[in-house]
């Protein structure tokens, strides 16, 4: 190897960590508390040939560092870290393995699983207690030095209030892989996601914030590759600073920045699903490609009695040791990098309970949550927790501190169970509609991220089309994925041409979406649900990078096009009326003298629900009255819900509230109905089976949703309806 650079390397600085170009050279800094020697390995531009290996000359406070003049952006590199190989003591150093810099801002090359990637002799009877001397460099990605400036110009961040936020959970590739209005070379990439066809659709729909499944550089597990499958969702991270090459046309992270800028121009936030609970290195039998070979004892939570093994609170073989100061620093540096350098607007933390674990388990006032709470950069970002993990006492919903919102699976389960027609669901449903004060009483309804469907589970169309999961395509004999879906196929399993079943399914979809958007909290839609996307009953499509998981933009039926307009109208209804997006919980008391309660729960008999009625097993119909918004002028509303298979004569409480009501939403109506229900309603209203209604004071000017309506789709929108619609 050449030795020219070796003779010019300088001590450099221990901060910042990673590879930092200052215009004249590159400073390299890597934390390892237990290493004995760290070598910087430089490669040619394609990362295939190592051209020089240089020991980092200095170590300061357990950070190894050196400065190389004349190097700059585009330089490809990796590390070899020397130290003890003693798995029983938690040490797994092996300098034969090229390691990815955990602070790398870009990576070149793809992971190729080969026995040389393991620190031990793969397949040996003694497993990880053996030592492998093969060089892994040709099989692993390499880090690349990048520039840090970007011409953001006068970009304006949307900064959408939580009360107005409409989340839309999407996959970068899945959104555009089949979109004919996106140029072919850009489909599946960040650039394709930022194409006008996608942004126009989201803007027209009313989405304020797109939440992207993981975009950090991730790898496919060997067992998936052996089956010809991939980790499509991306929950297998290798590096927390670098965008995934699978979503890029090249290697420059500016592709991601350009995407963010385009979304911001449209007033749409970008939120990232981040996976700081584990890495792709897996269990004690996993590969050595980064943190394991840099300092296994520091970066991972090891079992104290047997440090050869890992705590597996993630279910993926290991758990990141975020309670360690340097690991916490890495996570915080990563978050700030994505906010400050990449301009994202927030994060959804996968298995956030695992990230918040310390020596005593989940710690509400522990290192991670305390660090985030005081951070001046992250205070400006949206923070959303998936508030559980699979470890002991891992379900922590409602226990995150101020500043956090949380995925509310109780909302998902309650709404599904109610509309499925399960018994004793009126009480739980009312609690979820009102913002889940039983869970988030310390913070408020905007702490609850409400959803009916997410990436993990059935799509909305499958939720009303399948009683059982159908995951055979995953090649696990249909054993994977939950069997508790709270779904109802409406009479036939899977696709059908039966008009009655199809009509019921679309009514149920309208019920579920309407419930989501009329509930207090922050609503989240699953990408493609508005288009009728199906995964053919697969409720665990994590490994399906195929049309099964992608959005089918050009396959919408007339029913799907009608439903798309309904979703858009319901979002607009929510945004137009602060009564459905309160910042504080209901009190059950009048807001002013002589007024009704801020919320009143209604029985079909015409009065308030009595305490005895809440838990009646046969009760599947109820309603509620909203007396406007908490501190803004708004209309008064009545919402009626009937999850039974029989029509219900619902008596309106005119004598109590002194108002007359117009029908604003009726999920039992469609555009094909020849005789739609009159907009004005009498004292007793027939509520159709499996239907929802929204009533508004007769003096209100809110446009009608559903039935005969105008969706105002632009003519060049892919789902614009060409037929004429009549105003209500």
HELIX and SHEET records of a PDB file:
HELIX    1   1 UNK A   87  UNK A   89  5                                   3    
HELIX    2   2 UNK A  115  UNK A  117  5                                   3    
HELIX    3   3 UNK A  127  UNK A  129  5                                   3    
HELIX    4   4 UNK A  137  UNK A  139  5                                   3    
HELIX    5   5 UNK A  162  UNK A  164  5                                   3    
HELIX    6   6 UNK A  172  UNK A  176  1                                   5    
HELIX    7   7 UNK A  184  UNK A  186  5                                   3    
HELIX    8   8 UNK A  190  UNK A  193  1                                   4    
HELIX    9   9 UNK A  196  UNK A  205  1                                  10    
HELIX   10  10 UNK A  222  UNK A  226  1                                   5    
HELIX   11  11 UNK A  245  UNK A  247  5                                   3    
HELIX   12  12 UNK A  254  UNK A  265  1                                  12    
HELIX   13  13 UNK A  291  UNK A  299  1                                   9    
HELIX   14  14 UNK A  325  UNK A  336  1                                  12    
HELIX   15  15 UNK A  337  UNK A  341  3                                   5    
HELIX   16  16 UNK A  352  UNK A  355  1                                   4    
HELIX   17  17 UNK A  367  UNK A  374  1                                   8    
HELIX   18  18 UNK A  378  UNK A  380  5                                   3    
HELIX   19  19 UNK A  409  UNK A  420  1                                  12    
HELIX   20  20 UNK A  426  UNK A  433  1                                   8    
HELIX   21  21 UNK A  437  UNK A  440  1                                   4    
HELIX   22  22 UNK A  445  UNK A  447  5                                   3    
HELIX   23  23 UNK A  460  UNK A  463  1                                   4    
HELIX   24  24 UNK A  472  UNK A  474  5                                   3    
HELIX   25  25 UNK A  499  UNK A  518  1                                  20    
HELIX   26  26 UNK A  529  UNK A  531  5                                   3    
HELIX   27  27 UNK A  541  UNK A  543  5                                   3    
HELIX   28  28 UNK A  558  UNK A  576  1                                  19    
HELIX   29  29 UNK A  578  UNK A  580  5                                   3    
HELIX   30  30 UNK A  654  UNK A  657  1                                   4    
SHEET    1   A 4 UNK A  18  UNK A  21  0                                        
SHEET    2   A 4 UNK A  25  UNK A  31 -1                                        
SHEET    3   A 4 UNK A  63  UNK A  69 -1                                        
SHEET    4   A 4 UNK A  58  UNK A  60 -1                                        
SHEET    1   B 5 UNK A  50  UNK A  55  0                                        
SHEET    2   B 5 UNK A  37  UNK A  43 -1                                        
SHEET    3   B 5 UNK A  76  UNK A  82 -1                                        
SHEET    4   B 5 UNK A 142  UNK A 144 -1                                        
SHEET    5   B 5 UNK A 107  UNK A 108 -1                                        
SHEET    1   C 2 UNK A  85  UNK A  86  0                                        
SHEET    2   C 2 UNK A  91  UNK A  92 -1                                        
SHEET    1   D 9 UNK A 166  UNK A 170  0                                        
SHEET    2   D 9 UNK A 209  UNK A 212  1                                        
SHEET    3   D 9 UNK A 269  UNK A 274  1                                        
SHEET    4   D 9 UNK A 346  UNK A 349  1                                        
SHEET    5   D 9 UNK A 382  UNK A 385  1                                        
SHEET    6   D 9 UNK A 405  UNK A 407  1                                        
SHEET    7   D 9 UNK A 448  UNK A 451  1                                        
SHEET    8   D 9 UNK A 522  UNK A 526  1                                        
SHEET    9   D 9 UNK A 166  UNK A 170  1                                        
SHEET    1   E 2 UNK A 216  UNK A 218  0                                        
SHEET    2   E 2 UNK A 237  UNK A 243 -1                                        
SHEET    1   F 2 UNK A 302  UNK A 303  0                                        
SHEET    2   F 2 UNK A 306  UNK A 310 -1                                        
SHEET    1   G 2 UNK A 357  UNK A 358  0                                        
SHEET    2   G 2 UNK A 361  UNK A 362 -1                                        
SHEET    1   H 5 UNK A 599  UNK A 602  0                                        
SHEET    2   H 5 UNK A 621  UNK A 626 -1                                        
SHEET    3   H 5 UNK A 637  UNK A 642 -1                                        
SHEET    4   H 5 UNK A 691  UNK A 697 -1                                        
SHEET    5   H 5 UNK A 661  UNK A 666 -1                                        
SHEET    1   I 2 UNK A 648  UNK A 651  0                                        
SHEET    2   I 2 UNK A 684  UNK A 687 -1                                        
END                                                                             
